[in-house]
Structure formats: C-alpha cells, structure tokens
C-alpha cells in the first residue's frame, strides 16, 4: 500500500515538473531561428565591377608614372578607435564631436597611433611607389595648426622621406565636395576612397575613382553600397 502511494506521488510530481517545460517548448521565438537558403541563393552575387590590386597594376603596365591619391579614414587607416573615443569624450550618443575643434586637435595630433593600417593600402601604396608614382593623401578632416598624420602614414606604410607628401586636409563644407579642387590641382589620375563622395570627387576632377571597402565594424555609418556608382571595387579591401 505504501509502495503504491509512493509511486503515485512520484508520478504526480513528474507531471507537475514536465508540464511547464512542455508549455515552454511550445512558445515560438519572435523571429525564425532558421531561415534556410537555396543553392542559388548561396551562389548569387551582386553585379559589381570587382578588381584586384594585381589587376590594377597590370592595367597600369607600360603607362608613365602619374599622381595618385588616397582618402585616409576607412581607406588606408581603420581609424574608428580615435573617432569612437572622440564621441565618448566630447558628445556621447551623437555626432556633435565632429564639429568640435578639440576633437580634431587630438585626432590629427596623435590619436592615429591607435588607427590600424589596412592591408589593401599597404599593397596599393607599395605598388604605386614601385611604379614611380607620386602618392598624395587627401582627407576631409578639419585642418589643425599642427598634425602628426603625415608622420604616422609615412611610418605605417614605409614611404621614403623623399616620396612622402604632407597630408592635404581639405576640410568639410556643407554642399561642397572639398576634395575636387585638390585632385585637380595635383593632377591626380587615380583616387582611392571608401565613400560615395570619394568616387564622385574623382570623376568630377577627371580622375579614375576606385572603391576601397569600408570595414563592417567602422563607426562611420551607414555603410556605403560599394559599386552602386558603377565604379571598380577592390576585392578583400575591407581590412
């Protein structure tokens, strides 16, 4: 008799424990956990004009030395660490720090020590130096009375002293692409950049604009749609 009562109690207890688990298993997540994909979906690629550094070099073979230009942020340097720090220090939660001269003093005078040189930039810069091309860096950063960006770039990319041109700070002015006049003035034939404005500046100045991919974890959002202007896009250039 006691054994029956004990078995009955154990069964009842098991049902009480399992019932909430069964109910919990019936709760559906807000979004599907597994969407699945077809083989066609895996194979799909956007119709973008992809090029490699080797293909660009081959395309330039036989052509005389020329002037080429590079944007800096997200093109040759992953500079999010400095910009992230600047936002936290000067305007948490918004982008007002970009209009703060104190931020630019710090960014242009040392904070690029925390920026990471991009591998694609190393390849491109060395390729152009070996060709005998003149390399310029043009950035829309706000200019400051002093800067260490030129020195840092020279060191990061092993540019000989006699081949290093000081960084050009074109600044930002609403409604104006400030890089155009500098691309024209330096007679730059190829300009590399990650933003739509880099490609349009190159084209308006009569140069060949080539897109470098912006890293997915860049603080500069939203990410641009590479190739949407029909420009060449360098493969594996997000790092």
C-alpha positions, 0 to 999 in steps of 0.5 A: 500500500505504501509502495503504491502511494509512493509511486503515485506521488512520484508520478504526480510530481513528474507531471507537475515538473514536465508540464511547464517545460512542455508549455515552454517548448511550445512558445515560438521565438519572435523571429525564425531561428532558421531561415534556410537558403537555396543553392542559388541563393548561396551562389548569387552575387551582386553585379559589381565591377570587382578588381584586384590590386594585381589587376590594377597594376597590370592595367597600369603596365607600360603607362608613365608614372602619374599622381595618385591619391588616397582618402585616409579614414576607412581607406588606408587607416581603420581609424574608428578607435580615435573617432569612437573615443572622440564621441565618448569624450566630447558628445556621447550618443551623437555626432556633435564631436565632429564639429568640435575643434578639440576633437580634431586637435587630438585626432590629427595630433596623435590619436592615429597611433591607435588607427590600424593600417589596412592591408589593401593600402599597404599593397596599393601604396607599395605598388604605386611607389614601385611604379614611380608614382607620386602618392598624395593623401587627401582627407576631409578632416578639419585642418589643425595648426599642427598634425602628426598624420603625415608622420604616422602614414609615412611610418605605417606604410614605409614611404621614403622621406623623399616620396612622402607628401604632407597630408592635404586636409581639405576640410568639410563644407556643407554642399561642397565636395572639398576634395575636387579642387585638390585632385585637380590641382595635383593632377591626380589620375587615380583616387582611392576612397571608401565613400560615395563622395570619394568616387564622385570627387574623382570623376568630377576632377577627371580622375579614375575613382576606385572603391576601397571597402569600408570595414563592417565594424567602422563607426562611420555609418551607414555603410556605403553600397560599394559599386552602386556608382558603377565604379571598380571595387577592390576585392578583400579591401575591407581590412 
